[in-house]
Amino acid sequence: MSDYPFNPTTSALPAVVPFVGPEAAERAMGAKFIARLGANENVFGPSPHAIAAMEKAAPEVWMYGDPENHDLRQALAKHHGLAPENIMVGEGIDGLFGTLALMFMEPGVTVATSTGGYPTFNYQMAARGGAIETTPFKHDKEDLDGLIDLASRVNARLIYLANPDNPMGTWWSGDEVQAMIDSVPEGSLLCLDEAYIEFAPEDTTPAIDVNSRKVIRFRTFSKAYGMAGARIGYAIGEASLIKAFDKVRNHFGINRIAQAGALAALQDQFYVKEVVARVNEAKLRISIIGKASGFRPIRSAASFQTLDCGKDGTYSTAIIQGLASRGVFIRKPFKAPEDRCIRVSAGTPSDLDVFETALAEVLKELA
């Protein structure tokens, strides 16, 4: 039997999944997790108004969603004080990364990112032939100067930065990020992932400049808005760049239920503020649990709390495995030295009760 005639890029790539889902782990264990604290989901869920809107839209799911996402783009434009021409809606930030790869990547083109940074960006770029070049974190933060230096050396077409960062939750101020934007080399584009921006201090993000040809920003309804399963996010950028998405995007990729939910969620900013407060309370408790366990909490502006376990990746992996065997799902950074840490998503009080008890048992066992 002959091999399939894959293109050279696909043939050269391994079959991998950027993130192994908790469902796969549950199937392997033959049991459900009691506390799901590893996927950076918003356990507090969407606004009741968003739930009602999605329930109302469910009987209409026999129709395709509006391929222009007109109403949502109009609402997002009003929310940010922009024109709809500066906003593109897509199937979550990951889906938008895939479209961006279609637009910019080809064999021999390089992208600059951080070692151990968000892996789905790399996955999408490599799938289109992009060569991934990395620079390490510095003091548990993405290295802004290092990324610019790397981009200049390798002539990177795209530069990736998450602010706040995943997987560490660390962040840079808006002024520092703006200085990086100003330093982007000619011919490069900064992909600024702001998935967690609603949880960050107000001065974390630079002012949106839709005339800048150096940056495109990505935001999502998966985190603060509690709609990760709906797969809906958006990009903000200069009008001609945003228009170019129409050349290659999946025009019917957003279903009617997600469109209705996102529109209602955006209009309930009071609920978003409530969620942020609850997440902050949860991160504080995770930090307290961590300190009591001998760990060092790393300040986080995301929806999760990172805990420095003080040893190495082997030790943190043992903790994760021990917790999983007790029904607690968490994750950790992939690369050293950050892999010495564990990462715990904000959870309900009962989730964190389970985590606290299980962690004490695991540490006693490992000791």
C-alpha positions, -999 to 999 in steps of 0.1 A, spaced: 0 0 0 14 34 -10 18 62 15 -7 91 13 6 120 -8 10 144 21 28 177 14 64 178 26 55 199 57 29 175 69 51 145 62 79 160 83 58 168 113 51 144 142 14 137 151 11 156 183 -15 173 204 -3 206 219 -24 200 251 -35 166 262 -71 172 274 -83 162 309 -108 139 292 -79 118 278 -64 115 313 -98 105 327 -102 78 301 -67 65 309 -75 65 346 -110 51 342 -123 78 366 -135 114 365 -115 143 380 -131 157 412 -114 191 407 -106 203 372 -79 229 378 -55 225 349 -69 239 317 -73 276 327 -110 273 322 -133 297 341 -151 273 365 -175 301 374 -190 299 339 -206 325 317 -229 353 326 -265 341 332 -275 365 304 -251 347 281 -265 313 291 -300 326 284 -290 339 250 -273 306 240 -304 287 252 -326 309 230 -303 305 200 -301 267 203 -333 259 183 -318 280 155 -286 261 153 -299 244 121 -288 277 104 -253 287 98 -239 315 119 -235 350 103 -203 346 83 -195 383 89 -201 381 127 -217 415 121 -235 421 154 -206 409 175 -180 429 156 -202 460 159 -205 454 197 -168 448 201 -160 479 182 -182 500 205 -167 483 235 -132 492 225 -140 525 208 -128 512 174 -143 507 140 -156 472 131 -130 471 103 -103 467 130 -118 436 145 -119 400 132 -138 372 150 -126 337 149 -127 302 165 -109 313 197 -74 326 197 -61 292 186 -83 293 155 -71 329 147 -35 317 150 -43 291 124 -56 317 100 -27 339 107 -4 310 98 -22 306 65 -16 343 58 21 346 68 38 312 69 56 292 43 87 269 43 118 288 53 99 316 71 109 321 108 89 331 139 103 342 172 88 331 205 98 321 240 111 287 250 83 270 268 58 296 258 22 289 246 26 258 224 -4 261 202 11 292 184 41 270 175 19 242 164 -1 264 140 30 280 126 49 248 121 19 232 104 24 258 76 61 253 73 72 280 98 106 276 115 103 282 153 131 301 169 131 306 207 147 326 234 144 316 271 124 332 298 142 356 321 134 357 358 102 337 350 90 363 325 91 364 287 122 384 277 110 414 257 145 425 247 155 389 240 125 385 216 134 416 197 170 406 195 161 371 183 136 385 157 163 408 143 189 379 141 167 354 124 146 379 103 114 367 120 82 374 101 61 370 133 70 375 170 48 360 197 43 375 231 16 366 257 9 393 283 -1 382 309 20 351 301 9 315 299 23 293 315 37 315 343 11 342 348 38 369 349 33 402 330 48 434 317 34 469 320 17 486 291 46 510 288 71 482 286 50 464 259 46 496 240 84 501 240 87 465 225 61 474 198 81 504 189 112 482 186 97 456 163 121 452 133 109 463 99 91 434 82 81 417 115 47 416 131 42 413 169 14 388 178 3 401 212 -18 375 230 -40 392 256 -62 362 266 -59 370 303 -60 408 301 -93 411 320 -75 397 351 -45 420 349 -38 454 364 -52 483 344 -17 495 333 -8 461 318 -19 468 282 -7 497 260 -33 518 243 -48 503 211 -34 519 180 -52 506 150 -29 525 127 2 505 138 14 480 113 37 464 139 12 446 161 -19 425 160 -37 417 193 -57 387 203 -84 384 229 -109 357 239 -143 349 254 -127 317 269 -113 331 301 -130 360 320 -162 354 300 -163 317 308 -170 304 273 -140 282 265 -162 255 250 -179 279 226 -146 286 208 -148 323 201 -123 351 202 -112 381 182 -82 399 168 -76 437 168 -54 453 142 -49 477 113 -78 476 89 -60 462 58 -44 434 80 -78 425 94 -94 426 59 -68 401 47 -83 374 71 -112 373 47 -90 357 20 -83 325 39 -105 323 71 -133 298 77 -162 321 71 -187 299 88 -165 288 117 -185 305 144 -219 290 152 -250 309 161 -250 298 197 -215 311 203 -223 344 185 -253 349 207 -235 340 239 -205 362 232 -227 392 224 -247 388 256 -215 382 277 -198 413 263 -228 434 275 -226 421 310 -194 437 323 -207 437 358 -205 399 358 -170 400 344 -159 421 373 -175 396 397 -156 368 380 -123 386 383 -129 392 420 -137 355 425 -106 344 406 -84 368 427 -99 352 458 -91 317 445 -55 327 436 -50 341 470 -61 308 486 -40 288 462 -10 309 473 -18 303 509 -20 266 503 13 268 484 31 287 511 19 262 538 33 234 516 67 251 513 62 265 478 67 300 466 38 316 448 48 336 417 27 367 413 1 361 386 -21 384 365 -38 355 348 -67 332 359 -43 307 375 -17 306 402 18 293 396 37 277 425 74 273 425 80 238 441 116 246 448 131 215 431 131 203 395 107 191 368 109 155 380 96 166 414 68 188 400 57 159 377 55 136 406 32 161 424 10 163 393 8 126 390 0 122 427 -27 148 425 -42 131 394 -44 98 412 -65 116 438 -89 132 413 -72 166 409 -62 178 375 -35 205 372 -7 213 348 28 226 348 51 246 324 68 224 298 104 235 298 131 239 323 137 259 345 100 269 346 90 232 348 100 232 384 66 249 390 30 236 391 1 257 378 -33 257 394 -64 273 378 -87 293 399 -114 271 413 -144 271 436 -140 268 473 -149 231 472 -124 226 443 -97 241 464 -107 221 495 -101 190 474 -68 203 461 -55 213 496 -63 179 510 -48 160 481 -17 181 480 -9 174 516 -13 137 510 10 138 479 37 157 497 36 134 526 39 105 503 68 120 484 87 129 516 
